[in-house]
Amino acid sequence: MKSLNKALTNIRRTPYQSTAAILVLTITFLVATIVTYLTVGLYQALTYFETRPQILVFFNPDAKPDQIDSLKQQLQTDQNVTQVTYVAQDEALDIYRNLNKNDPLLLELVTADILPASLEVSTTNLDIIQNVSTTLQGAPGVDEVVLRSDVVDILNRWLKGIRTAGLAFVAVMAITSILIVVIVVGMKIAGKHQEIAILQLIGASPWYIQSPFLLEGALYGLISSLVAYTLVTTGLLYSTPAILNFAGEVPLLPNSLPVLASVAGFSLIFGLLIGTLGSWIALRRFLRS
């Protein structure tokens, strides 16, 4: 408790230095929190599209029912296929009407007879989509095979790009933040050099001398991470209607309590580590000299 009181006193007595350290750390944690939310959102979207039908098989108008049933059974026995759904012409018309319900002219021109029956196929992973597609293209009664893997590939590239660029930027900012903490805490250690020397002469333990500075750095990290998490999460909540309007049924938002709690925990632990590490380096550097 005494060490915490001393740490708080050190922060109050040098408000400008403390504010500078907190501001730099807050920027670091802002970036880290934004990257975390983006990664979670893109991962949820990727999972969503991976579970949707990835191959659409359209049949010729003159395709026989036994040809469709045979192909469906063949796919259902394939270990690489997770789901096969048959869409009849009437169902295709209902889907078309729902998609174009705001355009009456398009609805008048289309009937069930001109829409093909189809199969919606989901596979275990994206690597075997091309193999399954090649097999389907030569099947009796099949008119066209359409792949939906492009969206998943794009999301995969975005996810990898944001993760790589975000981690690199956060790493640079984290190093900068550690150096700022080292400088700020080091200046305070240097200012109390005589006091520290007296404490060492009278037999004070290293923990008694160092703990206020370690706690000061930890407080910088905790305060900054809490401020950054609050700002980003508040902004995310306020922008939720716009994101839902843009994404539709695609789950881009980390709207579950476990996800929000996990991000908060990660942010606080990251802040604690950055602040404590900076103070520890400062103690190692300045108490030796």
KAKA-V844685 format. One line per field, one symbol per residue. psi: psi as a letter, one per 30 degrees, with the letter a starting at -180 (. if undefined). A space follows every 50 residues. Layout:
psi->???
//
This chain:
psi->eeeeeeeeeeeefieeeeeeeeeeeeeefeeeeeeeeeeeeeeeeeeeff flkfkkjkllfgkkefeeeeeeeeeffkffkfkkkkjleeeeeeeeeefh fgieeeeffklfefklllkkkklelffgeeeeeeeefgkkfkekkkkgfe eeeeeeeeeeeeeeeeeeeeeeeeeeeeeeeeeeeeeeeefgeeeeeeee eggkleeeefeeeeeeeeeeeeeeeeeeeeeeeeeeeegeeeeeeefbfk ifkigkeeeeeeeeeeeeeeeeeeeeeeeeeeeeeffe.
//
